Amino acid sequence: MVNSDYKIGFIGVGRMGSNMARHLHDEGFSVVAVYDSNPNQAKSLADEIGATEAVQLSQVSHLADYIITVVTDDKAMQEIFSESADDSLVKNAEGDIFINCATISPEVHVEVEQIAEKYGARTLEGCMASSITQAREGSLYLMCGGKEETFNAVKPILESLSVSLRYIGDTGTAAQVKALVNMVMNINTAGLAEGLGLGAALGLDLDMLQEVFSQTGANSRVLETDGEDMQNRDHECYFSSAHASKDSGIALGLAEQFGLNLPLAEATKKQYDQMIELGKGELDKSGVAELTFPDRS
């Protein structure tokens, strides 16, 4: 099958979804329909890549055979797959495969799979551990969960979007791994903000401090991606503080099921909750440094 034989639709064309759609279009895939709760976003992208601006979810299910969803949270996912709503992805869904890329709870992935199967469709988790730039370049880190035959059926799409592709296991397992990835990342980000904030209060040269961090046990991927931004107060959003709060919350929900105490994850979530309360939830997660550097908060 050549790339143009794949008729692809997108539900949710914000920063991540739109750049994934652009990349697949550039790679020769037929992105036939896009839908977003913000019609202006959908129209702009549709005009850019020659797709149909869908005004209903069921229109995407009708036009596309492979549908990538990139929505905000559990509630949004349940709404687009609603069996009772007048408009839903399950209408016209027979034969479709849904690749669900949003960071949502594992149990909702399972719920959506069960609903889709009732209507003759299949689903796959496509959990991303990457940024907007990687979405545009097709260099995502993708963790997938679901039936292995479904994973194999959409592998050409996934391989185009990713530089590293991993099949994790049954539905829900990829979301579990993604929750742990983001929980640890958020803890590292909050810890780096405290280290650099204290360094600033001590009057240390922060360029020197970051170099020392990079050569010692304080090193991390977050230091590479966020350290300079924290120092320079450049919090252009690649992964928002609001999303950091949500994702840490998913991990804490999993921990609660097993009676585990995760004090670092809890403290980190409180930091990102505070960002939201201060109206800074749409800043990049590096913006947590605004709470720790002297004379910023």
Buried (B, 14 or more C-beta within 10 A) or exposed (E): EEBEEBBBBBBBBBBBBBBBBBBBBEBEBBBBBBBBBEEEBBBBBBEEBEBBBBEBBBBBBBBBBBBBBBBBBBEBBBBBBBEEBEEBBBBBBEEBBBBBBBBBBBBBBBBBBEBBEEBEBBBBBBBBBBBBEBBBBBBBBBBBBBBEEBBEBBEBBBEBBBEEBBBBBBBBBBBBBBBBBBBBBBBBBBBBBBBBBBBBEEEEEBEEBBEBBEEEEBEBEBBEBBBBBBBEEEBEBBBBBBBBBBBBBBBBEBBEEEEEEBEBBEEBBEBBBBBBEBEBBBBBBBBBBBBBBEEEE
